[in-house]
């Protein structure tokens, strides 16, 4: 009887050890991938991006310097897809998939759609991995104050989409 109890205790210990090892092996991703999709004026829009956190940092004019293009997310370049031709801020963007880049300013932001997709978001030295020869469209939009949002997110609205992070929203109109 004593041996049976000891074997059961050993089995419970082994199972607990295996479970704790498996749990500790799971890696927490600092900037997990996220995506959003929706309809805007009859077009299906989808945005796939890495979602970094503020973590107490100054974002615009700090982590993302003014006048320096960035990948509008983390890790791989953000991918923007539309199934129909659309008008972005009054300019035509053909149906297709694009890497999305943003150049922050103190009040205005340049949003750039680039035909190269699938690339890592930055080159060595922290520069955006964007080939200007493949830029399809660039529009200038005005940022607006927003409630504090710790993790970067994109929101699709009836008027277009917004990049929301920290205390700033960057709205982009689509028709």
One Martini backbone bead per residue (centre of mass of N, CA, C, O) as a GRO file, in nm:
protein
  175
    1UNK     BB    1   0.058   0.063  -0.021
    2UNK     BB    2   0.300   0.256   0.005
    3UNK     BB    3   0.395   0.227  -0.292
    4UNK     BB    4   0.142   0.345  -0.427
    5UNK     BB    5   0.165   0.627  -0.301
    6UNK     BB    6   0.447   0.690  -0.411
    7UNK     BB    7   0.376   0.660  -0.714
    8UNK     BB    8   0.160   0.880  -0.719
    9UNK     BB    9   0.342   1.111  -0.622
   10UNK     BB   10   0.544   1.087  -0.857
   11UNK     BB   11   0.341   1.136  -1.086
   12UNK     BB   12   0.253   1.419  -0.994
   13UNK     BB   13   0.536   1.545  -1.007
   14UNK     BB   14   0.588   1.498  -1.309
   15UNK     BB   15   0.344   1.653  -1.418
   16UNK     BB   16   0.413   1.924  -1.285
   17UNK     BB   17   0.688   1.958  -1.421
   18UNK     BB   18   0.588   1.953  -1.715
   19UNK     BB   19   0.393   2.193  -1.693
   20UNK     BB   20   0.602   2.408  -1.600
   21UNK     BB   21   0.788   2.382  -1.846
   22UNK     BB   22   0.580   2.455  -2.064
   23UNK     BB   23   0.504   2.736  -1.948
   24UNK     BB   24   0.802   2.857  -1.955
   25UNK     BB   25   0.839   2.816  -2.276
   26UNK     BB   26   0.651   3.035  -2.317
   27UNK     BB   27   0.644   3.318  -2.518
   28UNK     BB   28   0.643   3.656  -2.487
   29UNK     BB   29   0.524   3.897  -2.697
   30UNK     BB   30   0.589   4.228  -2.734
   31UNK     BB   31   0.470   4.241  -3.059
   32UNK     BB   32   0.198   4.141  -3.159
   33UNK     BB   33   0.000   4.024  -3.383
   34UNK     BB   34  -0.244   4.197  -3.587
   35UNK     BB   35  -0.594   4.256  -3.695
   36UNK     BB   36  -0.804   4.422  -3.944
   37UNK     BB   37  -1.150   4.441  -4.070
   38UNK     BB   38  -1.349   4.603  -4.338
   39UNK     BB   39  -1.596   4.825  -4.451
   40UNK     BB   40  -1.544   5.083  -4.714
   41UNK     BB   41  -1.730   5.183  -4.951
   42UNK     BB   42  -1.731   4.853  -5.052
   43UNK     BB   43  -1.456   4.796  -4.927
   44UNK     BB   44  -1.211   4.568  -4.833
   45UNK     BB   45  -1.031   4.609  -4.536
   46UNK     BB   46  -0.686   4.528  -4.440
   47UNK     BB   47  -0.480   4.499  -4.133
   48UNK     BB   48  -0.138   4.406  -4.072
   49UNK     BB   49   0.028   4.400  -3.741
   50UNK     BB   50   0.238   4.525  -3.508
   51UNK     BB   51   0.189   4.559  -3.133
   52UNK     BB   52   0.303   4.792  -2.955
   53UNK     BB   53   0.416   4.949  -2.662
   54UNK     BB   54   0.478   5.219  -2.469
   55UNK     BB   55   0.623   5.189  -2.182
   56UNK     BB   56   0.665   5.512  -2.101
   57UNK     BB   57   0.708   5.634  -2.373
   58UNK     BB   58   0.793   5.846  -2.618
   59UNK     BB   59   0.673   5.850  -2.930
   60UNK     BB   60   0.628   6.123  -3.065
   61UNK     BB   61   0.952   6.253  -3.085
   62UNK     BB   62   1.098   5.974  -3.008
   63UNK     BB   63   1.076   5.676  -3.101
   64UNK     BB   64   0.924   5.855  -3.330
   65UNK     BB   65   1.060   6.062  -3.519
   66UNK     BB   66   1.056   6.342  -3.666
   67UNK     BB   67   1.082   6.285  -4.018
   68UNK     BB   68   1.071   5.959  -3.970
   69UNK     BB   69   1.027   5.676  -4.109
   70UNK     BB   70   0.786   5.411  -4.044
   71UNK     BB   71   0.608   5.087  -4.015
   72UNK     BB   72   0.335   5.115  -3.849
   73UNK     BB   73   0.481   4.923  -3.632
   74UNK     BB   74   0.605   4.591  -3.587
   75UNK     BB   75   0.854   4.449  -3.744
   76UNK     BB   76   0.688   4.394  -3.977
   77UNK     BB   77   0.542   4.532  -4.215
   78UNK     BB   78   0.266   4.685  -4.275
   79UNK     BB   79  -0.048   4.553  -4.404
   80UNK     BB   80  -0.239   4.670  -4.683
   81UNK     BB   81  -0.580   4.588  -4.793
   82UNK     BB   82  -0.764   4.600  -5.110
   83UNK     BB   83  -1.038   4.491  -5.328
   84UNK     BB   84  -1.055   4.798  -5.417
   85UNK     BB   85  -1.074   5.083  -5.541
   86UNK     BB   86  -0.956   5.388  -5.385
   87UNK     BB   87  -0.994   5.686  -5.186
   88UNK     BB   88  -0.717   5.864  -5.047
   89UNK     BB   89  -0.750   6.168  -4.971
   90UNK     BB   90  -0.842   6.195  -5.295
   91UNK     BB   91  -0.663   5.943  -5.380
   92UNK     BB   92  -0.568   5.689  -5.582
   93UNK     BB   93  -0.605   5.332  -5.492
   94UNK     BB   94  -0.537   5.040  -5.587
   95UNK     BB   95  -0.594   4.735  -5.582
   96UNK     BB   96  -0.433   4.572  -5.298
   97UNK     BB   97  -0.103   4.541  -5.164
   98UNK     BB   98   0.059   4.711  -4.881
   99UNK     BB   99   0.289   4.901  -4.740
  100UNK     BB  100   0.292   5.079  -4.429
  101UNK     BB  101   0.380   5.422  -4.375
  102UNK     BB  102   0.514   5.666  -4.131
  103UNK     BB  103   0.549   6.028  -4.095
  104UNK     BB  104   0.614   6.219  -3.839
  105UNK     BB  105   0.470   6.502  -3.688
  106UNK     BB  106   0.352   6.732  -3.478
  107UNK     BB  107   0.060   6.725  -3.665
  108UNK     BB  108   0.163   6.578  -3.915
  109UNK     BB  109   0.113   6.296  -4.144
  110UNK     BB  110   0.275   6.056  -4.347
  111UNK     BB  111   0.113   5.832  -4.569
  112UNK     BB  112   0.250   5.524  -4.703
  113UNK     BB  113   0.219   5.341  -5.007
  114UNK     BB  114   0.372   5.021  -5.078
  115UNK     BB  115   0.429   4.754  -5.308
  116UNK     BB  116   0.606   4.630  -5.098
  117UNK     BB  117   0.598   4.307  -4.946
  118UNK     BB  118   0.722   4.111  -4.661
  119UNK     BB  119   0.905   4.289  -4.508
  120UNK     BB  120   1.098   4.410  -4.302
  121UNK     BB  121   1.063   4.719  -4.138
  122UNK     BB  122   1.387   4.729  -4.103
  123UNK     BB  123   1.698   4.843  -4.114
  124UNK     BB  124   1.986   4.916  -4.061
  125UNK     BB  125   1.973   5.186  -3.827
  126UNK     BB  126   1.634   5.214  -3.838
  127UNK     BB  127   1.536   5.216  -4.114
  128UNK     BB  128   1.311   5.203  -4.337
  129UNK     BB  129   1.188   4.931  -4.547
  130UNK     BB  130   1.186   5.148  -4.809
  131UNK     BB  131   1.107   5.193  -5.153
  132UNK     BB  132   1.052   5.479  -5.324
  133UNK     BB  133   0.999   5.344  -5.611
  134UNK     BB  134   0.729   5.188  -5.463
  135UNK     BB  135   0.559   5.424  -5.438
  136UNK     BB  136   0.207   5.497  -5.475
  137UNK     BB  137   0.126   5.661  -5.199
  138UNK     BB  138   0.089   5.997  -5.051
  139UNK     BB  139  -0.037   6.132  -4.740
  140UNK     BB  140  -0.173   6.406  -4.557
  141UNK     BB  141  -0.233   6.420  -4.204
  142UNK     BB  142  -0.417   6.488  -3.906
  143UNK     BB  143  -0.377   6.474  -3.593
  144UNK     BB  144  -0.533   6.351  -3.284
  145UNK     BB  145  -0.662   6.335  -2.996
  146UNK     BB  146  -0.645   6.062  -2.751
  147UNK     BB  147  -0.686   5.817  -2.569
  148UNK     BB  148  -0.507   5.618  -2.398
  149UNK     BB  149  -0.293   5.376  -2.582
  150UNK     BB  150  -0.078   5.128  -2.527
  151UNK     BB  151  -0.162   4.968  -2.785
  152UNK     BB  152  -0.131   4.940  -3.095
  153UNK     BB  153  -0.393   5.042  -3.333
  154UNK     BB  154  -0.648   4.957  -3.560
  155UNK     BB  155  -0.927   5.135  -3.716
  156UNK     BB  156  -1.233   5.078  -3.866
  157UNK     BB  157  -1.436   5.299  -4.045
  158UNK     BB  158  -1.673   5.470  -4.231
  159UNK     BB  159  -1.419   5.679  -4.327
  160UNK     BB  160  -1.184   5.447  -4.259
  161UNK     BB  161  -0.881   5.492  -4.079
  162UNK     BB  162  -0.690   5.424  -3.768
  163UNK     BB  163  -0.413   5.521  -3.583
  164UNK     BB  164  -0.364   5.405  -3.243
  165UNK     BB  165  -0.143   5.582  -3.008
  166UNK     BB  166  -0.141   5.669  -2.715
  167UNK     BB  167  -0.254   6.019  -2.770
  168UNK     BB  168  -0.298   5.926  -3.083
  169UNK     BB  169  -0.468   5.997  -3.393
  170UNK     BB  170  -0.465   5.862  -3.739
  171UNK     BB  171  -0.656   5.977  -3.986
  172UNK     BB  172  -0.801   5.802  -4.280
  173UNK     BB  173  -0.954   5.864  -4.573
  174UNK     BB  174  -1.227   5.684  -4.744
  175UNK     BB  175  -1.395   5.637  -5.091
   0.00000   0.00000   0.00000
